[in-house]
Amino acid sequence: MITEGILSGWPSVLLENVSLQVTVLPTKGGDIVGILDKQTGVDPLLKTPWGLAPPGAAPREGSGETEFVWNYEGGWQELLPSVNEPATYRGQRIPEHGEVALLAWSWEAVDGETIRLRVRSPRTRLSLVRTMRLQQRALILEETVINESTDLAHFVWGHHCVLGPPFIEDGCRLDVAANTIITRPQPWEDTARLACGQHSPWPKAQLRGGGVVDLSKVPGPEAGSHDDVYLTDLNGGWAAVVNPRLDLTFRLDWDPAIFRWIVLWQPYGGAEAMPLRGVYAVGIEPWTTPMNLEQALAAGHAIELPGGEQFRTSIRASFAAAS
């Protein structure tokens, strides 16, 4: 079943079967703002404490020129044609986390359990087509990047999937198909608990004050920490969060030959700087690279797409019992 509605002033599309109810905001970057598992009544996606502001609302205090967080409500966004910091590509400025999450997408119903969304990145002339369908307790995204120009184009790509309460809580477990932990050269905030610039074997990371911590164990908001962690050397394309109390696992599966990195955003009660103050969450984010498009192009890590060609992949979000 497909139902249209309005959510905080934004046109919404509800994609539903007997097991799942998925809510998408096409005109707000194609954001996926809800994935309700009907069996347990749990939606694991983050809902920020300040909620979803209506279209045209003023940017949140402290967001500056970072458009991605002007009206960040949590949920799941796509990052394309760049990730992380703003980049310059062929003389064009690409904003932080790319363009497509900042644009209005078009959409159409394909059948009773499938919708197709489309957006065009004007600075790169790349189009992204996302087909969303349900299969029992799974949401499947089948995606195609299309180079609409006759010239060679480049991009990097990420999925910004962030989970929050009531699913995320003390006692949750992170299971990932990764072997190496890498942290940034400098911390985001003074509340960072992890040592900067480290390369450590998963799951034991070095702490700033000495000692180690098991990153597979999710603490409660009383941890008061805020870190951004990159995981690499994947031995598969998946990541999962397990909540034993709720007997529920949320899992993402993808092609590890394309998305070679997992970004773990960990605002465990220590996000103090605006505009993200007060967030308690964990991101499980498959990215092609942690470099923005400009850096990735210089390092030879950007995806190349010849004129008129297409690049396809898929990603699967699913629920299961805890294990």
N, C-alpha and C positions, 0 to 999 in steps of 0.2 A: 504494500500500500504506500502511496506517495501523497502527502498532504502539504499544501502551502499554507503559510501563516505569517505572523508578524511577531518578532521577538525584540523587545526594547526599541521598536521603530524600524528594525531591520527585516526585510523580507527573508523568511526562513523556508526551508524544505525539510520535511520529515520523511525519512525513508524507514520503512518498518516491515518486519515479519513477525512470526510468532515468538521469536527469541530475542530480537534486538529492536531498538528504536534509536535511529541516528539523526541528529539535527545538524543541518548545514546552513550557513549564511552566505549565499553566493555573492552578494554585492559587498560583503566585507571580507574580501580576499579569499573566498571559498572556505572560510574557517569552519572546521568541524567542532562544534561547541558541546555536543552531547553524544555519548554512546552508552545508552542504557541497556544493561543486561537484565532482561525481564525475569529470569530465573531467580536472581538474587535481589533485584531492585536497586542495584548499585550502578552508578555512572562514575567511572574512575577519572574522567578528565577534570583538570583543575578548573575551578570557578574562583576567580580572584575575589578578595574581600570587598572590593569596590564595585564589582559586577560589570555588566555590559552597558556602556553609555550609548545613548542614541546617536544616530547619524548627525554629523555637524557639531557634536559636543567639543568643547575646548580641550586641547591636549592636557593630559595629566601633569600636574606640577612636577618639575624636575626632568621631564622627558626631552626637553631641548629640541634638537633637530632630528632626534631618532624617531622617525615616524612609526616604526614597528610597535613602539610602546605608547604612542599617543592615546590609544584606546585599546590596550591589551587586556583581554578578558579571560585569558587562559585558553584551554582547549588545544587544538591541533592546527598548525599552519604549515604551508609549504614555502620553502626558501629557494628561490630561483630568480635570476641566473647567478646569484651570489649568496654567500653566507658571511656571518660575522661583520666586521667593520665595513664602512662604505668603501667602494672601489671606483677606480676610473677604468673604463673600457672603451677604447677607440674614441677618446675625447668626451665620452658621456659619463656622468656621475651615476653610479649604481648605489642606491641607499643601503643602509645596514640591513642585512638579511634579505637583500634582493628586492625585486619589484612586485612579484605576483601577489604577495600577501597584502599589498597596499592598494590593489586594484579591484574593480568590480568584475566578477566573472558572469558569463551567461550560462544558462543551464537548460536542459530539456529532459523529459522523461523518455526512457528507452522502452521500458516495460514496467510492470507493476512493482518490481523490486530492484530496478536499475535506473540510475540517472547519469547524465553526462554533463560535465562542466567544462568550460573553455575560457582561457584567458590569453592575452597577448602581451608580451614584454616589449614595449615600444622602443626601448633603447637598444635591444639586441635583435629585434624582429623574430624572436622565438615565440611560438605558441605552445601552451601546455594544455593537453586534453586529459581530463581525469574522469574515468568511468567508475562509478561506485555501485557495488552490488552486494547483496546480503546472501550468505550461505550458512543457514542455521545460526550458530553463535559466533559467526565471523563476518567482518566487514572487509571486502576486498577492493583495493584501489588498483585499477589497471590504467597505466599512465603512458602518455606519448608526448615527447617533446618534438616539435616540428620546426625546422629552419625554413621560414617563409621567404628568405632572400636567396640570391644566387651565389652569395659569398660564403666562405667558411665562417662558422660561428663557434663560440666557446661558451661554456657555462659550468658552474658547479651547482650542487643540488643538496637540499636537506629537508628532513621532516622534523618539525618542531612540535613534538607530541609531549605534552606535560600533564602529569597526573597529580591529583590532590586529594584532600579529605572529602568524604569519609573513608575512601579507599586507602589512601596513604596514611600511615600511622606508625608509631613505635611498634616494632615487631615484624614489619614487612621485610621481605627478602628480595634482593636484586640478583637475578640469574642472567648472565650474559655470556655470549660466545666470543669472549675477548681474552687476551693474555697480558696486555700491557696497559698500564695507567700512565698518562702524561698530564702534567699540570702546567698552567700558564707561567710565564716568567715572573709576572707580578700578580698579587691577589686582586680580585675585584673590590673587596672591602676588607676592613680590619677584622671582620668577623670570620674570615677564612680560617679553617682549621688545618688545611693541608699545606705541606711544604711546597714552595713554588719550584718550577723547573725540574721536577723529578720524573724519572722513568722507573716505574716499579711494577713488579708482577702482580696481576690481579689475584686476589682482591685486597691485598694488604698495601695500604698507602702510608707514606711517611707524614707525620704530623709536624706542624710548624714548631711546636714546643718540644719535640723529641718523641720517640716512640712511634707506634704504628696504629692504624685503625682498619678494621675490616669493612670495606665499602659495600659489601653485599648485605650488610645489616643496616636497615633504615632506622635512624633515631627519631624521636618525637621532636616537636618544635622547641622543647627546652634545650636542645643542643645549641641553639642560637648561632648557627654557622651558615656561611654562604660561600659555596665553591662551584667552580666550573671545571669539569674533568673530561679529558679526551681518552677514549679507549680504542686501542688498535690491535694489530696482529690477530685479526679475527680467525676463528676456526669454524665459523658458520655465520649465517645471517639471521640472528634472532636476539631478542632481549625480552625478559619477562619480569614482572613484579608479582610476588606472591604474598597474599594476605591470609595467614593461617586462621586468624579469628573469624574472618568472613568465609573461609574455605573457598577462596577465589583467586585465580591467576589471570592477569591481563598480559598478553604476549603480542609482540610484533615480529613478523617474519619478512625477510627481504633477500635480494640477491647480493651476497657479500662481495661479488666481483665488481659491483657498481657502488654500493654504499659500504665503504671500507672502514668507516669510523663510527663509533657510537659516542655521542655527546651526552654526558650525565650532568644536567644542571641540577644543583643541590642547594636550593634555598631552604635550609632546615631551620626556619625560625630566625635566621640571622640576616635577612634582607632588610637593611635599615635605610639605605639611600633611596630617595624618591627617583623614579615613580613606582618602584617595586616593593616598597616598604610593606611588611606584614605578610608576605607570601610564604607559605609552607607547602612545598611541593617537591617533586622529582621529575626531571625530564629524561625520557629515553628516546634519543633522537638519532636516527641513522643519517649520516652525511657522507657525501663522496670525498670530502676533505675538510679539515678545519680552516683552510686558507680561504680568504675572499677571492673573488674572480681574478683580480689584478695579481695577487701573490701566486695563485695557482697557475696562471698563464705563464708567469716568469719561471716557475719551478717545473713546468711541464706536467702539471697535475690536473689541468682543466680538461673537461670532456670536449672533444672536437666533433662538430657536426657539419658535414658539407652542405652546400646550398641545395635546398629542395629535399633533403633527407630527413628521416625520422629516427628517434631513439626511444625504445620501449622498455618498460619494466613494470613490476607490480609490487605491492606491499599488502600484507594481511594483518589485521588486528583481530584477535580472538580471545574468548573467555573459556576457562576450564576450571575444574576443581583444583584446590591447592594440592601440591605434591611435595 
